[in-house]
Amino acid sequence: MNRSSYPGYQRPSGWNALLPARRDVRRLRDDRSCDVAIVGAGFTGVATAARWAALEPGADIVLLDASTVGEGSPGRNSGFLLEISLANDADAGNIARMRECNALISATMEDIRMAVAGSPLPCRLQRTGTYRAAAGTAGLQAIDAYRGFLEAAGLPFDELDRRMLQRRIGTTFYERGLYSPHCYLAQPAALIRSLTAALPRQVTVFEESPVIRLARTTGDWSVSTPAATLHANELVLANNAFAQDLAGARNRVATIYTYAGLTAPLDGAVLDKLGSDTNWGLLPAHRLGTTLRRTDDGRILVRSFYGYGKEGDNAAIAARLADCLQRRYPQLENTAFEYVWSGATGFTLNGAPQWGRFGPGLYISAGCNGGGVVKGTLFGRLLADLALGRDVPEVAALFGTPAWMPPEPIRRLGFEVLSALEARRGQAEI
Ligand SMILES: Cc1cc2nc3c(=O)[nH]c(=O)nc-3n(C[C@H](O)[C@H](O)[C@H](O)COP(=O)(O)OP(=O)(O)OC[C@H]3O[C@@H](n4cnc5c(N)ncnc54)[C@H](O)[C@@H]3O)c2cc1C
């Protein structure tokens, strides 16, 4: 069995641990056929399934995931749902293109909001906006570049100095920042579970059913899991970085792990000293910096550090995350994380996704980097449109195509050298 073709984690997702345990997990146990097999029940795969079902109500669609929904990669992120492009999606010199990206992304955000509106799970989806802040030179340069991007796009923002940030989020760690209203925050495990639960009955979801082999036989795809094989006319790979091990995306998408710690709800007296905002998120200005979040139930989330290709030792990283927390909030010196976990995501060199048709009956969407909750949903929907011959926007022209990466071992070496250099440059933001 090829273990690297799907993720497995040392520790459970903290977000999923806060939700009622799942009791309805169904595994693929017997061979069967279907019209469409989708590998990966993340934001991308679930969106492809939902859209395909809406366009072809008679299609038999099977969605396979290696993990259980909520516990796997999509239930491990920091829960930022950006309504606008990241700066690297669009060239600030091309305003029309940037506006088109932003229109697609914000319409998708609205669809997500509608899809989970009646969910019994606490998705905690709220339009809080987001901070971006910097503590050192490299971060401040990145803040200036981001301000230029917002200005070029005609998007509103507030500029905040150290004192203003302290008043709002209770830390003097950052020298300067921006606040932009175009972001929702959510409980990501509840969100992906709710989106999956909203799929129509024509979509059958098999969990704990990792795809380990693909083969194209006469006119259809054989999609093998350890227990059984699925035969499908059409195949969608929506399994992010792990698509590279099954097909197509090799030398374009790499697997990157990053780490998060979540405290228990803090005491009211402690929270009173943590600023006037009670539900907020802060993204690092520098790409290797630390994400920070205060949840509406009074927890603090810290997300930081990256590893290439395989998960690092979570216990060692927990201590480094605690250090990030204490440097921002010295008053939380004795506050331990209730949960620490890691998550894998698909990284491309230039931030552009691997998206489109890659052979007869084969579609792939992978590599949303650190911003795939809304963009993955968008690209997943568009993949179904493409497969069913609908008009689709020019994804490559709008969001770019992923740059080539050298093969191993040069790729790993390159990543390690570049990230060490970048981490040194952005040291103050970690
Ligand atoms: C710690 C962390 C924080 C992040 N924070 C944010 C954030 O705040 N906002 C944001 O937008 N993005 C964030 N991201 C990135 C975001 O999680 C991804 O971009 C997004 O989840 C991509 O969605 P996806 O559906 O394309 O892929 P994924 O979420 O990676 O889902 C892929 C699915 O495929 C399954 N799979 C993989 N291989 C196989 C296989 N062989 N067989 C069957 N199933 C398989 C996996 O189990 C998984 O469920 C973060 C990522 C991490 C790790």
The ligand as an SDF file (V2000), in Angstrom:
LIG
                    3D

 53 58  0  0  0  0  0  0  0  0999 V2000
   -3.2370   24.3370    9.7050 C   0  0  0  0  0  0  0  0  0  0  0  0
   -3.8110   24.9000    8.4310 C   0  0  0  0  0  0  0  0  0  0  0  0
   -4.4390   26.1410    8.4450 C   0  0  0  0  0  0  0  0  0  0  0  0
   -5.0290   26.6320    7.2900 C   0  0  0  0  0  0  0  0  0  0  0  0
   -5.7800   27.7680    7.3680 N   0  0  0  0  0  0  0  0  0  0  0  0
   -6.5510   28.1370    6.3170 C   0  0  0  0  0  0  0  0  0  0  0  0
   -7.5020   29.1720    6.4450 C   0  0  0  0  0  0  0  0  0  0  0  0
   -7.6690   29.7620    7.5080 O   0  0  0  0  0  0  0  0  0  0  0  0
   -8.2470   29.5030    5.3670 N   0  0  0  0  0  0  0  0  0  0  0  0
   -8.1130   28.8470    4.1700 C   0  0  0  0  0  0  0  0  0  0  0  0
   -8.8140   29.1900    3.1970 O   0  0  0  0  0  0  0  0  0  0  0  0
   -7.2410   27.8350    4.0210 N   0  0  0  0  0  0  0  0  0  0  0  0
   -6.4760   27.4540    5.0690 C   0  0  0  0  0  0  0  0  0  0  0  0
   -5.6270   26.3890    4.9550 N   0  0  0  0  0  0  0  0  0  0  0  0
   -5.5380   25.7060    3.6640 C   0  0  0  0  0  0  0  0  0  0  0  0
   -6.8220   24.9240    3.4190 C   0  0  0  0  0  0  0  0  0  0  0  0
   -7.0500   24.0130    4.4580 O   0  0  0  0  0  0  0  0  0  0  0  0
   -6.7360   24.2070    2.0900 C   0  0  0  0  0  0  0  0  0  0  0  0
   -6.3570   25.1140    1.0680 O   0  0  0  0  0  0  0  0  0  0  0  0
   -8.0940   23.6170    1.7510 C   0  0  0  0  0  0  0  0  0  0  0  0
   -8.4960   22.7290    2.7590 O   0  0  0  0  0  0  0  0  0  0  0  0
   -8.0290   22.9580    0.4280 C   0  0  0  0  0  0  0  0  0  0  0  0
   -9.2350   22.2450    0.2340 O   0  0  0  0  0  0  0  0  0  0  0  0
   -9.2390   20.9710   -0.6750 P   0  0  0  0  0  0  0  0  0  0  0  0
  -10.5750   20.3700   -0.6200 O   0  0  0  0  0  0  0  0  0  0  0  0
   -8.7160   21.3330   -2.0300 O   0  0  0  0  0  0  0  0  0  0  0  0
   -8.1400   20.0100   -0.0490 O   0  0  0  0  0  0  0  0  0  0  0  0
   -8.0610   19.3740    1.4000 P   0  0  0  0  0  0  0  0  0  0  0  0
   -8.7420   20.2030    2.4010 O   0  0  0  0  0  0  0  0  0  0  0  0
   -6.6360   19.0170    1.6080 O   0  0  0  0  0  0  0  0  0  0  0  0
   -8.9220   18.0580    1.2520 O   0  0  0  0  0  0  0  0  0  0  0  0
   -8.4620   16.9730    0.5100 C   0  0  0  0  0  0  0  0  0  0  0  0
   -9.1750   15.7240    1.0130 C   0  0  0  0  0  0  0  0  0  0  0  0
   -8.6800   14.6190    0.2540 O   0  0  0  0  0  0  0  0  0  0  0  0
   -8.5030   13.5110    1.1180 C   0  0  0  0  0  0  0  0  0  0  0  0
   -7.5230   12.6300    0.5040 N   0  0  0  0  0  0  0  0  0  0  0  0
   -6.2130   12.8780    0.2810 C   0  0  0  0  0  0  0  0  0  0  0  0
   -5.6710   11.8390   -0.3520 N   0  0  0  0  0  0  0  0  0  0  0  0
   -6.6340   10.9140   -0.5210 C   0  0  0  0  0  0  0  0  0  0  0  0
   -6.6750    9.6210   -1.1120 C   0  0  0  0  0  0  0  0  0  0  0  0
   -5.6010    9.0670   -1.6650 N   0  0  0  0  0  0  0  0  0  0  0  0
   -7.8410    8.9570   -1.0970 N   0  0  0  0  0  0  0  0  0  0  0  0
   -8.9610    9.5090   -0.5480 C   0  0  0  0  0  0  0  0  0  0  0  0
   -8.9800   10.7270    0.0110 N   0  0  0  0  0  0  0  0  0  0  0  0
   -7.8290   11.4190    0.0220 C   0  0  0  0  0  0  0  0  0  0  0  0
   -8.0600   14.1130    2.4460 C   0  0  0  0  0  0  0  0  0  0  0  0
   -8.3360   13.2330    3.5240 O   0  0  0  0  0  0  0  0  0  0  0  0
   -8.8850   15.4060    2.4900 C   0  0  0  0  0  0  0  0  0  0  0  0
  -10.0980   15.2210    3.1750 O   0  0  0  0  0  0  0  0  0  0  0  0
   -4.9500   25.9020    6.0790 C   0  0  0  0  0  0  0  0  0  0  0  0
   -4.2890   24.6780    6.0360 C   0  0  0  0  0  0  0  0  0  0  0  0
   -3.7290   24.1710    7.2050 C   0  0  0  0  0  0  0  0  0  0  0  0
   -3.0570   22.8390    7.1330 C   0  0  0  0  0  0  0  0  0  0  0  0
  1  2  1  0
  2  3  1  0
  2 52  2  0
  3  4  2  0
  4  5  1  0
  4 50  1  0
  5  6  2  0
  6  7  1  0
  6 13  1  0
  7  8  2  0
  7  9  1  0
  9 10  1  0
 10 11  2  0
 10 12  1  0
 12 13  2  0
 13 14  1  0
 14 15  1  0
 14 50  1  0
 15 16  1  0
 16 17  1  0
 16 18  1  0
 18 19  1  0
 18 20  1  0
 20 21  1  0
 20 22  1  0
 22 23  1  0
 23 24  1  0
 24 25  2  0
 24 26  1  0
 24 27  1  0
 27 28  1  0
 28 29  2  0
 28 30  1  0
 28 31  1  0
 31 32  1  0
 32 33  1  0
 33 34  1  0
 33 48  1  0
 34 35  1  0
 35 36  1  0
 35 46  1  0
 36 37  1  0
 36 45  1  0
 37 38  2  0
 38 39  1  0
 39 40  1  0
 39 45  2  0
 40 41  1  0
 40 42  2  0
 42 43  1  0
 43 44  2  0
 44 45  1  0
 46 47  1  0
 46 48  1  0
 48 49  1  0
 50 51  2  0
 51 52  1  0
 52 53  1  0
M  END
$$$$
